[in-house]
Every structure is written in structure tokens, then in C-alpha cells.
Amino acid sequence: MQTRPIPSSGERLPVVGCGTWRAFDVGTAATEHVPLAEVLSVLFDAGGAVIDSSPMYGAAEGVVGELLSGMNARRKAFIATKVWTRGRAAGIAQMQRSLDLLRADPIDLMQVHNLLDWQVHLETLRIWKAEGRIRYLGVTHYDSSAYTALEAVMRSERLDFVQVNYAANDRDAERRILPLAADRGIAVIINRPFGGGSLLRDLGSKALPPWARDIDCDSWAQVLLKFVLGHPAVSCVIPGTGRPEHMQDNVRAGVGRTPDAAMRARIAAFR
């Protein structure tokens, strides 16, 4: 799998990861955990590493921690999670719980989820980073309506990462957030690369065009992920899935040729 540098450190990050929203919010039954362990195995076998979670995602953090422990795979993972509460004390308590659930100390990346009380939490995250409890810090959002606030944080604060929504049918980020991240030396993780699933639903009935082979794609999922990865400011994309066959499809977007600007325009226009 291709890797790209994290601007603040130079560390190489694999370009395709896995989101855990909904898919990893499951119970304790082995029948629920087995396919998720396979999802992570597929990710690691392909050279991927990034697993993104949040306290907002129900049981997901605990499930990820248990699976990684059972697989003896913690060192293969780049674990990203979030703080999603108000107040300094509540934020510290929540982040400590995330460390415990994920069985990770340090956590690779801690993000302020949807900018909630970001001034308070970023102060704590700077302290935790200095103490070695987290390796990187950042902020996230999933909706372009928040971009004005997100831009202000990116301009005023020193961030390692920003996580934002971006897809072939959701391109506001490339006009505002992605250029700013490149200027500020901020790594970018992309969520919602399938437009919340709407793109795959719309394209699923259409035959894959011959030009998909020009970027080494044999599925619409790969085409859409490569559209995202074709932007030079993007560091990693995290499509969420709990199905091993979908993870197998997704990781193939991390190899082969990447679309140039002309091909990306062609992909966006095809819809």
C-alpha cells in the first residue's frame, strides 16, 4: 500500500484505513467479532494501519481494543480516536477511558470530535502530547456547514491532523479545507468518501467504464476512493466497514496508479 508523510513528523502513513462508526458497534458474541477481526486482518495484510473510532460510536472502541489484543496486532495499528464532551475534567475522564478501552498507551492520534469545546480540549491534548500519552493531535468534522469554524481553528492552532468529509459528490473541502491544510502542514484524514453511501448506491447499477482500468480499478469503491486519494493534500481515507470483502475491495485503492486532475474531473462528472 502507498504511504504519505505526516507533515509534522515525516512519519509515513498508509493511505487507506478503516472507520468504525456503526460497523464496530456490536455486542460480545463471537459471531459478531469474527468478521470484524477479519476486516482488521485484511487491512493489516494489505499494509494498512489507520483505525478511526470515537466514544460517540457506542461499543466500537472496546471492540477494537479487544480485537487487537486477541490478534496480538497493536503494533500494526495506527489508532485514532476522539474526545466528544464538554469541560476539561470530563474530557480527561473520557480520553482515559478511551485509552483503557483501546488498550493503547499512547494513542497515536487524539482528535476533538466535531470541534466540541475545542479550545478546552486542545489545551489538554498539548499537555498529553508533551507527556507522551498521545503522539498526534487534531480536530474533526463531517459537515461542510462547519468549515468556517474549522478553518479558523486550522489558522489559529498548531495541528498535526484534520479529519473532514470529502467525496466526488461532496467537494467543498477541496476549495477550502484541503488547500489550507497543505499550506499549514496539516495531515488530512478523509471521512465519508462514498458520500455517506449515496454514491455507491447511485453508481452500483452502472457498468464500470473502461477508463477505470487506467487507474487500476475494478470496482466503483476503488474509483471513488482513488478520487479522494488523487488530491495531493489527502493523507489517508477511512471508509467504514464491518465486512471483510468490502475491506478487501477498499484496500486495493491504496495500490496502483492514482488519478490526475483530469481523471478526477472525469470521475466527478460521470455521476
N, C-alpha and C positions, 0 to 999 in steps of 0.2 A: 504494500500500500504506500502511496505517496505520503510524504510528510512536509510540513511547512513550519518555519520558525516562529516561536513566540517572540514578538519584538522585544519585550522587556528582559529576556534572558538568553535568547538564541536556542533554547531547547526545541527539539523537533517534535511536532505534534502530528499524529496520523490524521488524515483528512476526513475520515468517516467514523463516527461514533454511534452511540445508541442512547436515545431518550427513554425515560422510564415512566412517563405520565400514562396513567391508566393501565398499560400493559403489565407493569410490575406491582400494581396494587392488588395483590392476591392474598389468599389465605395461606395456611400452613401445610396443606395437603401436598404430598409428593407429586400427585398428578398435575398440580398447578406449577410446581417448581421445576420439574424435569425439563419442560420445553424452554423455560427461561434460562436454565443452566446451559442448554444447547445454544440458545441465542448468544450468550456470552462467549461460549467456546468458538462459535463461528467468527465472532468479532475478533477474538484474540488470534485465532489461527490465520486470519487474513492480515494480521499486522495492525489491527485497530486497537484502541486503548480507552477512548473517552466514554465514560458512562455518566450521564447527567441526571440528577434527581433533585428532590426538594421535599421539605416537610409537608408541603401542600399536596404531595402525591400519595397520601394515605400510607399504606404499608411499604411503599417502594424502597425507602432507604434500608429498612430492616431486611427486606428480601434480598436486596443487592448485597448487603453485608454478609448474610448467611450463605448466599450462593458463592461469593468469592472465597469465603473461608472454607467451605466444603470442597471447592475446586483447587484450593491452595494457589489462587491466582491473583492475590492482591498486588504483587509486584508488576503484573502485566497491565493493570488498570490505571487510568488517569481519572480519578474520582472527582467529579464536580457536583456540588450541591449548593443550597441556598439558605439564607435566613429570611424568614417571612413572618414578621411580627413587629409590634411597636415597643419601643423602650429598650434601654441598654441592658438592664438585668434580664428581661425576657429574651432578648436576642442572644445573650451569652448562654442562658439556660438551653435555648433551642439549639444553638450550634454545638454545645457539649453533647446534647442528646444525639445529634446527627453523627458526631464522631463515634459515639458508643454504638449506634445502630449500624453504621457502615463499617465498624471495626477498623477504622482508619485514623491514624495519628502519625503524621499530619494528613489532612485532607489536601488534595492537590489544588483545588480551586473552590473558594467560597464566594458566592455571589449574593448581592442584595436583590431579592426576588421582586420584580415589578416596581423597583425603586421605593418600596415601602420603608419609610423612616430612614432613608439612605444616609442622611448626614450623621445620625447616631451610629448606625452600623458600620459605616466606613471607618469611623474613628476606632472602633473595636477591631475591625479587620486589620488595620495597620499595626496595631499592637500585637495581634495574633500572628501576623506575618513576621514581625520582628522577633517574636518568641519561637518561631518555627512550628507553630501549630497549624498553619496553612502555608502553602507555597505561593499561591497567587490569589489575587482578589479582583472582583469585578462587579458589574451590575447587569440586570437583565430587564427585558420587556418583550411582549409578544404582539403588541398592537401599535400601529403607526400613529394613532392618536396621541401617544406618549412621546413622540420623537422630539418635540420641543424641549420637554423636561430632560429627556435622555441626552440630547446634545449639550445642554447646559452643564450637566454632570460631567460629561466627557471633556468639556473645555476647562472646567474648573478643578478637576481632580486627577490625580495620577492613578490610572487604572492599568491593570495587566490585561483584562478581558472585558469585552462587552458581548452579551448574547441578545440576539434580536431576530425577529421574523423576516423571512425573505424567500420568495419563490417566483416562478415565472409569471404568475398572475398577481403578485404582491411585491411590487418593485420600488416602493417608496424608499427603502433602505439604501438602494444604490445611488439615489440622488442626494441623500443627506447623511446617513449614518456611516456608510462604508468609506466614503472619501475622508470623512473626519477621523475615523479610526486609523486609516492609513497615515494621515498627517500627524496624528498624536502618538503613533507607535503602539496601538492597542490591538491585541489579538481579537478575532471575531469568531464566535460560535453562532451558527445559524439554526434556529428552530423553525418549525412549520414549513419545511422545504417543499411539501406537497400541497401547500395552500390549505392546511387543515384537512387534507384528504380530498378536497373538491377537484383538484387537478387530475388525480389518478382516476377518480370516478368518471370525469368528463372524457379522458383520453382512453380509458380502458376498452371502449368499443371501437376504437380506431386502430387500423393497422400501423405498425411501426414503420415509418418512412425509410427508404433506402439510405438516406443520408445519416441515419443513426449509426451505421457501420463506420462512418468517417471519424466518429469519436469513440469507437469500440464499445458501443452499447447494444444490448439485445433485449432491453425492456424499457418501458416508459419510466419506471422508477429510476433506472440508471441515467436516462436522459435528463430527468428533472433534477437529480442530484448533481449531475455534471454541469447543468446550467448554473447552479449555485456556486459550485467549486470553480467555475470559469472566471469568477470575479477575483482579481488578484488580492483584494483586501480580506477575503474569507480565509480563515484558518482551518475550520472544521465544521461539518454539518452533522446534526444529530437526529436523524429520523427515528421516531419511536416505534418499536415493535415488540411483540411477545411471541412472534412466530419465526422459528429458525429459517424456514425457506425464504421469508422476506428479508431477514438479516443477510442471508447468503446472496440475495439479489442486490441489496443495498451496498455491501462491501465491494462489489465489483465496480462500483462507481469510483472507487479510490485508485484504480489502476488504469493504464492505457492513456489515450490521448484526451486532452482537456479542450473544450470548445473555445475558440477565439471569439472576439466581439461579434463578428458576422454570424457565426454559428449560433451564438447565444440569442441574437436577434431573431434568427430563423426559428429557434425553439419557442421563443416567446410569442411569435406571430402565428405559429402553427395552430394554436388553440382556436 
